[in-house]
Amino acid sequence: MLGNITFEPMFDSRVRSYTVEFRNADGTVLQTGTQLYGSAIVYEGSTPVKEQDDRYTYTFIGWTLNGGTEVLSTLPAVSGEMIFTAAFEAVERTFTVTWKNCDGSTLETDTNVAYGATPSYDSDTPTKAADEFYTYVFAGWEPELAPVTADVTYTAKFDALVRSFTITLDPQNGTVDPTTLTVNAGTPIGELPVPTRQGGWVFLGWYLEPALTAFDAGQSTRVTAETVFSGNTTIYAHWRLPGDVNGDGKVNMTDVTLLSTYVKARGSGVNIVPCSSDVSGDGKVNMTDVTLLATFVKARGNGVVIH
């Protein structure tokens, strides 16, 4: 029979294994596996990324462990169940604000404008050249200014103002009321006032040229109610004095002599004022006009009508 026997347990020592997992910031599993206690941990996946949002871009800066907030400078050895989560630095985005004129030309470009900043235009006030009918006044930007949340282009907008012109009426020794008219671009001037002039002068009409010689030569431009102007303009009253053949503003025997010479020479080499020489009003200048004008002068106009 055996004596007292003591039994002592024997143990087989084995190193424990733990799960090591790497996750992105949104919880997506990037890498997982089991490793022995104390072994070095190596992340073998691609660099984690986080999509930008309206305000920020994100830069990967390392890992946090088991829900902590400290970003690890190096990965520790396995010490238990370990979950590493990607950590990111938020970098505020900046944007480009472009300012353009209505013709598409760039007036100003502002870069590195912070998210949420109010855009500011700092260059000269935009302009738009006047055209035939309108002048243009800067009226702001399209779209309306708003805090910056993305690259944006603003385009100058303008209010169109109808151009107007001053038409000055020169009665040329007559009188007229009013002496100026205002007319809008592209709009006919409308009814014109009729001037008066003492001394028997007959109004012929309003013209662009001041000289009566242009009228007699058929080279003048008459202004009517339908005339459209493109700028400030002076128009001139044209007159004729019936019987003033030489154009000196008087009617006397000098005119009779000149008219007679003209008729006899059939106009060759003799200058007269045609619109004042057809005193009979028959549309011709001949000896009938000479006789009638002589009668008028001798009678000093009494009882004798000339045209």
C-alpha positions in Angstrom: 0.0 0.0 0.0 1.3 3.3 -1.0 1.8 6.1 1.4 0.4 9.6 1.1 0.6 10.9 -2.4 0.3 14.6 -3.4 -0.8 15.6 -6.8 0.0 19.1 -8.1 -1.8 20.6 -11.2 0.2 21.2 -14.3 -0.7 24.0 -16.8 0.0 24.5 -20.4 0.6 28.3 -20.9 -0.9 29.7 -24.1 -0.8 33.4 -25.3 -4.3 34.8 -25.6 -5.6 36.2 -28.9 -7.7 39.3 -29.3 -9.7 40.9 -32.0 -8.2 44.0 -33.5 -10.4 46.2 -35.7 -10.0 49.4 -37.6 -13.0 51.5 -38.5 -13.7 54.6 -40.4 -15.3 57.6 -38.8 -18.8 56.5 -40.0 -18.3 53.0 -38.5 -17.4 51.2 -41.7 -15.0 48.4 -40.9 -11.7 48.9 -42.8 -9.7 46.0 -41.4 -10.3 43.3 -38.8 -8.5 40.2 -37.4 -7.2 38.4 -34.3 -3.7 39.0 -32.9 -1.8 37.6 -30.0 -1.5 39.6 -26.9 1.5 41.9 -27.0 2.0 41.6 -30.7 2.6 44.7 -32.9 -0.4 46.1 -34.6 -0.2 47.2 -38.3 -2.9 48.8 -40.4 -2.5 47.5 -43.9 -5.5 49.2 -45.6 -5.7 52.4 -47.7 -5.7 55.8 -46.0 -9.2 56.5 -44.5 -11.1 59.3 -46.2 -14.1 61.3 -45.2 -16.2 63.2 -47.8 -16.3 66.9 -47.6 -19.5 68.7 -46.7 -20.7 72.2 -47.6 -18.4 73.8 -45.1 -15.4 71.5 -44.5 -12.9 69.2 -46.1 -11.4 66.5 -43.8 -7.8 65.3 -43.5 -6.9 62.0 -41.8 -4.7 62.6 -38.8 -4.5 59.2 -37.1 -6.5 56.8 -34.9 -8.4 56.8 -31.6 -8.8 53.7 -29.5 -11.9 52.2 -28.1 -14.1 55.3 -28.3 -11.5 57.7 -26.8 -10.8 61.1 -28.2 -7.0 61.1 -28.0 -5.3 60.7 -31.4 -2.6 58.1 -31.0 0.9 59.0 -32.2 1.7 55.3 -32.7 -0.2 52.1 -32.6 0.2 50.2 -29.3 0.8 46.5 -29.0 -2.2 44.2 -28.5 -3.5 44.4 -25.0 -7.1 43.2 -25.4 -10.0 43.7 -27.6 -9.1 46.8 -29.5 -11.1 49.0 -31.9 -9.3 51.8 -33.7 -11.4 54.6 -35.2 -10.1 57.0 -37.9 -9.7 60.6 -36.7 -10.0 63.6 -39.1 -9.2 67.2 -38.9 -11.9 69.5 -40.3 -10.5 72.2 -42.7 -12.9 75.0 -43.5 -13.5 75.3 -47.2 -12.9 78.5 -49.2 -14.6 79.5 -52.4 -14.2 81.7 -55.4 -16.6 84.6 -56.0 -16.5 86.0 -59.6 -18.1 89.3 -60.6 -19.0 89.9 -64.2 -20.5 92.7 -66.3 -23.6 92.1 -68.4 -21.4 91.5 -71.5 -19.7 88.6 -69.7 -16.4 90.4 -69.0 -14.9 89.7 -65.6 -14.8 92.7 -63.3 -13.3 91.1 -60.2 -12.4 87.7 -58.8 -12.3 87.0 -55.1 -10.5 83.8 -54.0 -10.3 82.1 -50.7 -13.6 83.4 -49.5 -14.7 81.7 -46.3 -17.8 79.7 -46.0 -20.7 81.9 -44.8 -18.9 85.1 -45.6 -20.9 87.9 -47.2 -19.4 88.6 -50.7 -18.1 92.1 -51.3 -17.5 93.8 -54.6 -14.6 96.3 -54.3 -13.9 97.5 -57.9 -15.4 100.4 -59.9 -19.1 100.5 -60.4 -20.1 98.5 -63.4 -21.2 100.4 -66.5 -23.1 99.7 -69.7 -22.7 101.9 -72.7 -25.8 103.8 -73.9 -27.3 102.8 -77.2 -29.5 104.6 -79.7 -32.6 104.5 -77.4 -31.4 103.9 -73.8 -28.9 104.9 -71.2 -28.2 102.3 -68.5 -27.9 102.6 -64.7 -26.3 99.9 -62.5 -29.1 98.3 -60.5 -27.3 95.6 -58.5 -26.3 91.9 -59.0 -28.0 88.8 -60.3 -28.5 86.6 -58.3 -29.0 88.6 -55.1 -26.0 88.6 -52.7 -26.0 85.8 -50.1 -23.6 84.2 -47.7 -21.0 82.1 -49.6 -21.6 78.4 -49.6 -20.1 77.4 -52.9 -18.3 79.0 -55.9 -20.6 81.6 -57.3 -20.7 84.1 -60.1 -22.6 87.4 -59.9 -23.6 89.4 -63.0 -24.3 93.1 -63.0 -27.8 94.1 -63.9 -28.9 97.5 -65.2 -32.1 99.6 -65.4 -32.7 101.0 -68.9 -33.7 104.7 -69.1 -35.1 106.0 -72.3 -32.8 108.7 -73.7 -34.3 112.1 -74.3 -33.0 115.0 -76.4 -33.4 118.7 -76.4 -34.5 120.2 -79.6 -33.8 123.9 -79.8 -36.0 126.0 -82.2 -34.2 128.9 -83.8 -36.8 131.2 -85.4 -34.2 133.2 -87.3 -35.5 136.7 -86.7 -39.0 135.5 -85.9 -40.6 134.5 -82.6 -41.7 131.1 -81.4 -43.1 129.6 -78.2 -41.8 127.3 -76.8 -38.1 127.7 -77.9 -37.2 124.1 -76.9 -38.8 120.7 -77.1 -37.9 117.5 -75.4 -38.3 114.3 -77.3 -37.5 110.6 -76.4 -35.1 108.6 -78.5 -36.9 106.7 -81.3 -40.1 108.8 -80.9 -41.2 111.2 -83.6 -41.1 114.8 -82.4 -44.8 115.4 -83.1 -46.5 118.7 -83.9 -44.1 121.7 -84.2 -45.0 125.2 -83.2 -45.4 127.8 -86.0 -43.2 130.9 -85.6 -44.2 134.4 -86.7 -42.2 137.2 -88.2 -43.2 140.7 -88.8 -42.8 142.5 -92.1 -44.6 140.2 -94.5 -42.3 137.3 -94.1 -43.8 133.9 -94.9 -42.8 130.8 -92.9 -41.5 128.0 -95.1 -41.0 125.4 -92.4 -38.4 124.0 -89.9 -35.1 122.7 -91.3 -31.8 121.3 -90.1 -29.8 123.8 -92.1 -29.8 127.5 -91.1 -29.1 128.9 -94.6 -31.9 129.7 -97.0 -29.5 129.0 -99.9 -29.6 125.3 -99.0 -33.3 125.5 -99.2 -33.3 127.1 -102.6 -30.8 124.5 -103.8 -33.0 121.7 -102.7 -30.3 120.5 -100.3 -32.0 121.2 -97.0 -33.7 118.7 -94.7 -37.1 119.6 -93.5 -38.2 118.7 -90.0 -41.8 117.3 -89.8 -43.9 115.8 -87.0 -42.6 112.4 -88.0 -38.9 113.3 -87.7 -36.9 111.2 -85.2 -33.8 112.7 -83.6 -30.7 110.9 -82.3 -29.2 113.7 -80.2 -29.6 117.3 -79.1 -30.4 119.3 -82.2 -31.1 122.9 -83.3 -33.6 123.3 -86.0 -34.1 126.5 -88.0 -37.1 128.4 -89.3 -36.9 129.2 -93.0 -38.6 132.3 -94.2 -39.2 134.0 -97.5 -40.1 137.7 -98.2 -42.2 137.8 -101.4 -40.5 140.0 -103.9 -37.1 140.1 -102.1 -35.3 138.8 -105.2 -31.8 139.7 -104.1 -32.3 138.4 -100.5 -31.4 141.7 -98.7 -34.5 141.7 -96.6 -36.2 144.5 -98.5 -38.4 144.8 -101.5 -37.7 147.7 -103.9 -36.8 148.6 -107.4 -33.4 146.9 -107.0 -35.3 143.6 -106.9 -37.4 144.5 -109.9 -34.3 145.3 -111.9 -32.6 142.0 -110.8 -35.7 139.9 -111.6 -36.0 141.5 -115.0 -32.3 140.8 -115.7 -32.8 137.2 -114.6 -35.8 136.6 -116.8 -34.2 138.2 -119.8 -31.0 136.1 -119.3 -33.2 133.1 -118.7 -31.3 132.6 -115.4 -27.9 132.4 -117.0 -25.3 134.0 -114.8 -27.8 135.8 -112.6 -28.5 134.8 -109.0 -31.8 135.4 -107.3 -33.8 134.0 -104.4 -36.2 131.7 -106.2 -38.7 131.2 -103.4 -39.2 134.9 -103.2 -39.3 135.6 -106.9 -42.4 133.8 -108.1 -44.5 136.7 -106.9 -47.5 135.7 -109.0 -47.6 132.3 -107.4 -48.0 130.4 -110.6 -44.9 128.2 -110.0 -42.9 130.0 -112.7 -40.5 133.0 -112.7 -41.1 135.1 -115.8 -42.0 138.6 -117.1 -45.4 138.3 -115.4 -43.6 138.4 -112.1 -41.4 141.3 -113.2 -44.5 143.4 -114.1 -46.4 142.4 -110.9 -43.4 143.2 -108.7 -42.8 146.6 -110.3 -46.5 147.4 -109.8 -46.2 146.3 -106.1 -43.1 148.5 -105.5 -44.6 151.6 -107.2 -47.8 151.2 -105.2 -45.8 150.5 -102.1 -47.9 147.4 -101.7 -51.2 149.2 -101.6 -53.9 147.1 -103.3 -51.3 144.8 -104.9 -50.9 141.3 -103.7 -47.8 139.3 -104.3 -46.9 135.8 -103.1 
